C-alpha cells in the first residue's frame, strides 16, 4: 500500500481494499463510550483495545471485484461480576470478515447466504465504531469470576439471630401431628 495517512474514523473502504491496505493500532478503552459504559469505571485507566484491519479486493470473473475487510480486535474489559459484584477482568476478542456491497437490498439477500457479515459500502466508514460493535457483541451475557476473590455472604443457620434459631420449624410440628395415633 502507498504511504499515506489513513484515518480509521473516515476509512474509504473501496480504496483500502483496492490497495490491500493494512491498519493496526490501539485505542484507550475509555475512548469507546458504549463499551466503557459497561465497564467498572475506576478500573479503566491504562486499559486499551488492540485492533488490526486488512482490506481485500477479490476478483470476480465478469464483474466488479468483491470488497472485504478482515477485522481482529481484543481487549481486557473490567466488568462487574454477577456473583460478588467486584470487578472481573474479561478477555474479549472479535475476529470477523465483512463483505461490502452497493445496496441494502443486496446486503439482505447475501446475508442469508454467507456466514460472513455483509455491510453496505459507504463513502467513509468509521472503523472505531465497527470495532466497538464487534467487542460489544463478544461480551459475556453474565460476567463472573471462576472463583470469586472474596467469600460470598450466605444465609446459613449460623448467621441467623438467636431468636430465629429458637423458633420451631412449622413443618416439623406438622410432621409430629401426622404421626400421632388417633
C-alpha positions as CSV (number, residue, x, y, z in Angstrom):
1,X,0.0,0.0,0.0
2,X,1.2,3.5,-0.7
3,X,2.4,5.5,2.2
4,X,-0.4,7.8,3.1
5,X,-2.2,8.6,6.3
6,X,-5.4,6.7,6.7
7,X,-8.0,7.9,9.2
8,X,-9.8,4.9,10.8
9,X,-12.7,7.2,11.6
10,X,-13.2,8.0,7.9
11,X,-12.0,4.9,6.1
12,X,-12.6,4.8,2.3
13,X,-13.3,1.1,2.3
14,X,-13.2,0.7,-1.5
15,X,-9.7,2.3,-1.8
16,X,-8.5,0.5,1.3
17,X,-9.5,-2.9,-0.2
18,X,-8.1,-2.0,-3.7
19,X,-4.7,-1.2,-2.1
20,X,-4.8,-4.3,0.1
21,X,-4.5,-1.9,3.0
22,X,-3.4,-2.9,6.5
23,X,-4.0,-0.9,9.6
24,X,-3.3,-1.7,13.3
25,X,-3.3,0.2,16.5
26,X,-4.6,0.6,20.0
27,X,-7.2,2.9,21.5
28,X,-7.8,3.6,25.1
29,X,-10.8,1.5,26.3
30,X,-12.3,4.7,27.9
31,X,-12.5,6.2,24.4
32,X,-15.1,3.7,23.3
33,X,-18.1,5.1,25.1
34,X,-20.6,2.3,24.8
35,X,-18.0,-0.4,25.8
36,X,-16.6,1.7,28.7
37,X,-20.2,2.4,30.0
38,X,-20.4,-1.3,30.7
39,X,-17.1,-1.5,32.5
40,X,-16.2,-0.8,36.1
41,X,-15.1,2.9,35.7
42,X,-12.3,3.0,38.3
43,X,-10.6,0.1,36.5
44,X,-10.4,1.7,33.0
45,X,-7.2,3.8,33.2
46,X,-4.4,2.2,31.3
47,X,-6.6,-0.4,29.5
48,X,-6.5,-0.5,25.7
49,X,-8.2,-2.1,22.8
50,X,-5.8,-3.6,20.3
51,X,-7.1,-4.0,16.7
52,X,-6.0,-4.9,13.2
53,X,-7.8,-4.4,9.9
54,X,-6.9,-5.7,6.4
55,X,-8.6,-4.8,3.2
56,X,-9.0,-7.3,0.4
57,X,-10.3,-6.9,-3.2
58,X,-11.3,-10.4,-4.5
59,X,-11.5,-10.6,-8.3
60,X,-14.8,-11.9,-9.7
61,X,-14.9,-13.2,-13.3
62,X,-17.2,-11.0,-15.4
63,X,-18.0,-8.5,-12.6
64,X,-16.6,-6.0,-10.2
65,X,-14.2,-7.3,-7.5
66,X,-15.7,-8.0,-4.1
67,X,-14.6,-5.7,-1.3
68,X,-13.7,-7.4,2.0
69,X,-12.5,-6.2,5.4
70,X,-10.9,-8.7,7.9
71,X,-11.0,-7.3,11.4
72,X,-9.4,-8.6,14.6
73,X,-9.8,-6.9,17.9
74,X,-9.2,-7.7,21.6
75,X,-9.4,-6.1,24.9
76,X,-9.5,-6.8,28.6
77,X,-12.7,-5.3,29.9
78,X,-13.3,-4.9,33.7
79,X,-16.9,-6.0,34.1
80,X,-19.0,-6.3,37.2
81,X,-19.1,-9.9,38.5
82,X,-22.7,-11.0,38.9
83,X,-21.9,-13.1,41.9
84,X,-19.7,-10.9,44.1
85,X,-20.2,-7.5,42.3
86,X,-16.5,-6.9,42.2
87,X,-14.5,-6.3,39.0
88,X,-13.8,-9.3,36.8
89,X,-11.3,-8.7,34.0
90,X,-12.7,-10.4,31.0
91,X,-10.8,-11.1,27.8
92,X,-13.0,-10.1,24.9
93,X,-12.0,-10.8,21.3
94,X,-13.6,-10.5,17.9
95,X,-12.3,-11.9,14.6
96,X,-14.7,-11.2,11.7
97,X,-14.7,-10.7,8.0
98,X,-17.1,-8.3,6.3
99,X,-18.1,-8.2,2.6
100,X,-19.2,-4.8,1.3
101,X,-22.0,-4.4,-1.3
102,X,-23.6,-1.5,-3.0
103,X,-27.1,-1.6,-1.7
104,X,-29.1,-2.6,1.4
105,X,-31.2,-5.0,-0.7
106,X,-28.1,-6.8,-1.9
107,X,-26.8,-6.9,1.7
108,X,-30.0,-8.5,2.9
109,X,-30.0,-11.1,0.1
110,X,-26.4,-12.1,0.7
111,X,-26.5,-12.0,4.5
112,X,-28.8,-15.1,4.5
113,X,-26.4,-17.0,2.2
114,X,-23.0,-16.1,3.6
115,X,-21.5,-16.9,7.0
116,X,-19.6,-13.7,7.0
117,X,-21.3,-10.4,7.6
118,X,-22.4,-8.2,4.7
119,X,-22.4,-4.4,5.0
120,X,-23.4,-1.6,2.7
121,X,-20.4,0.2,1.3
122,X,-20.4,3.8,2.5
123,X,-18.1,6.7,1.3
124,X,-16.4,6.9,4.7
125,X,-16.7,4.1,7.3
126,X,-15.9,4.6,11.0
127,X,-13.6,1.7,11.9
128,X,-13.6,2.6,15.6
129,X,-17.4,2.1,15.7
130,X,-17.2,-1.2,13.9
131,X,-14.5,-2.4,16.4
132,X,-16.7,-1.3,19.3
133,X,-19.8,-3.0,17.9
134,X,-17.9,-6.3,17.5
135,X,-16.4,-6.2,21.0
136,X,-19.9,-5.4,22.5
137,X,-21.3,-8.5,20.7
138,X,-18.4,-10.6,22.1
139,X,-19.1,-9.7,25.8
140,X,-20.3,-12.5,28.0
141,X,-24.0,-12.4,28.9
142,X,-23.3,-13.0,32.6
143,X,-19.7,-11.9,33.6
144,X,-18.4,-13.6,36.7
145,X,-15.2,-14.9,38.3
146,X,-14.5,-18.7,38.1
147,X,-13.9,-18.4,41.9
148,X,-14.8,-15.1,43.5
149,X,-11.8,-13.5,45.4
150,X,-13.9,-12.7,48.4
151,X,-16.2,-15.3,50.1
152,X,-19.8,-14.7,49.3
153,X,-22.3,-13.9,52.0
154,X,-24.5,-16.8,52.8
155,X,-27.7,-17.2,54.7
156,X,-26.8,-20.3,56.8
157,X,-28.3,-21.0,60.1
158,X,-25.1,-20.0,61.8
159,X,-25.7,-16.4,60.8
160,X,-29.3,-16.2,61.9
161,X,-30.2,-14.3,65.1
162,X,-30.7,-16.5,68.2
163,X,-34.4,-15.8,68.4
164,X,-34.8,-17.1,64.8
165,X,-33.0,-20.3,65.8
166,X,-35.3,-20.9,68.7
167,X,-38.5,-20.8,66.7
168,X,-39.8,-24.3,65.9
169,X,-39.9,-25.4,62.3
170,X,-43.7,-25.4,61.4
171,X,-43.2,-28.3,59.1
172,X,-41.6,-30.4,61.9
173,X,-44.6,-29.7,64.1
174,X,-46.9,-30.7,61.3
175,X,-45.0,-34.0,60.8
176,X,-45.3,-34.8,64.5
177,X,-49.1,-34.2,64.3
178,X,-49.4,-36.6,61.4
179,X,-47.5,-39.3,63.3
180,X,-49.7,-39.2,66.4
181,X,-52.1,-42.1,66.8
182,X,-55.7,-41.1,66.7
